[in-house]
Amino acid sequence: MYRYRCEQCATTSPTVATRGGALAEQDHHRAVAHGGHIPDGDHIRRLPRQPSPADRRTLLLAALVFSLPALDWLARHAT
C-alpha cells in the first residue's frame, strides 16, 4: 500500500495498492496543483504491511499447535 504526499500543499493521496498507482496520483497532483512542476518535499511513502485477519488466525493456530506438547508435558508432570 502506498500514498503520495505533497508537503507544499500539506495533502496526502488516498491509499493505493501499487507504487504505480501512487505515481499516477503524484503526476495528477503535480499537473493540477503545480502546473507540472515538482514541488519541494513531495514523495511516495510505502505503508507498513498490516496483518490480515487470516494472518492473525494462522499465527494463533500455530501458537496453539506448538504449545500443546508443553501443555501435555506439564499435565503429566504436575504434582
Helices and strands as residue ranges (DSSP letters): E 2-6, E 11-12, H 19-34, E 42-46, H 53-77
